[in-house]
């Protein structure tokens, strides 16, 4: 329940920001829902789906502005190559943070 409330808070906060004008609300909502359902038992397929939802500009990377929830919270740790973006392999590292 705590993850769902946190995810919804993140979504509401994102929509209150002026820098997120062109974000598809359905996609962000889907990403927040998927993110809240992830656990340490989640599959790479679920992470791949999350990656696709978060990569809103389709550049095959997740920037800090595209990240939400625990992805945003752990962005610097997940960004193992210090490129200021996450590739799919780096995002898969999120599974180690989930309980």
C-alpha positions in Angstrom: 0.0 0.0 0.0 2.9 2.4 0.9 4.4 1.9 -2.6 1.0 2.7 -4.3 0.6 5.9 -2.3 4.2 6.9 -3.0 3.8 6.2 -6.7 0.7 8.3 -6.9 2.4 11.1 -5.0 5.2 11.0 -7.6 2.7 11.1 -10.4 0.9 14.1 -8.9 4.1 15.9 -8.3 5.3 15.3 -11.9 2.1 16.8 -13.3 2.4 19.9 -11.1 5.9 20.6 -12.7 6.0 22.9 -15.7 8.8 20.8 -17.2 6.5 17.8 -17.8 4.0 19.3 -20.2 4.2 16.7 -23.0 4.2 13.5 -21.0 1.5 11.0 -21.8 -0.5 10.7 -18.5 -1.5 7.2 -19.3 2.1 6.1 -19.8 3.2 7.6 -16.5 0.3 6.1 -14.7 1.1 2.7 -16.2 4.8 3.1 -15.2 3.8 4.0 -11.7 1.5 1.1 -11.4 4.1 -1.4 -12.8 6.8 0.1 -10.5 4.6 -0.3 -7.4 4.1 -3.9 -8.3 7.7 -4.8 -8.7 9.5 -6.9 -6.1 12.8 -8.8 -5.8 11.0 -11.7 -7.6 10.2 -9.6 -10.6 11.4 -10.6 -14.0 13.6 -9.0 -16.6 10.5 -8.8 -18.8 8.8 -6.6 -16.2 11.9 -4.4 -16.0 11.9 -4.2 -19.9 8.3 -3.1 -19.8 9.0 -0.5 -17.2 12.0 0.7 -19.3 9.7 1.2 -22.3 7.2 3.1 -20.3 9.8 5.4 -18.7 11.7 6.1 -21.9 9.2 8.7 -23.1 11.4 10.2 -25.8 12.4 6.7 -27.2 16.1 7.4 -27.1 16.8 3.9 -25.5 17.9 5.6 -22.3 16.1 6.9 -19.2 17.2 10.3 -18.1 16.8 11.7 -14.6 13.7 13.6 -15.8 12.1 10.5 -17.1 12.7 8.5 -13.9 10.0 8.2 -11.2 9.7 6.5 -7.8 12.4 4.1 -6.8 14.1 4.6 -10.1 14.5 8.3 -9.4 15.5 7.6 -5.8 18.3 5.3 -6.8 19.2 6.9 -10.1 22.8 7.7 -9.2 23.5 4.3 -7.9 21.9 2.6 -10.9 23.8 4.8 -13.3 26.9 2.6 -13.1 28.6 4.2 -16.1 28.0 7.7 -14.9 26.4 8.7 -18.2 23.5 10.6 -16.6 21.1 8.1 -18.1 20.1 4.5 -17.5 20.2 1.8 -20.1 18.2 -1.4 -19.8 21.1 -3.3 -18.1 21.5 -0.6 -15.5 17.7 -0.5 -14.9 17.7 -4.2 -14.2 19.9 -3.4 -11.2 16.7 -2.0 -9.7 15.7 -5.5 -8.7 18.4 -5.6 -6.1 16.8 -2.6 -4.3 13.3 -4.1 -4.2 12.0 -6.2 -1.3 
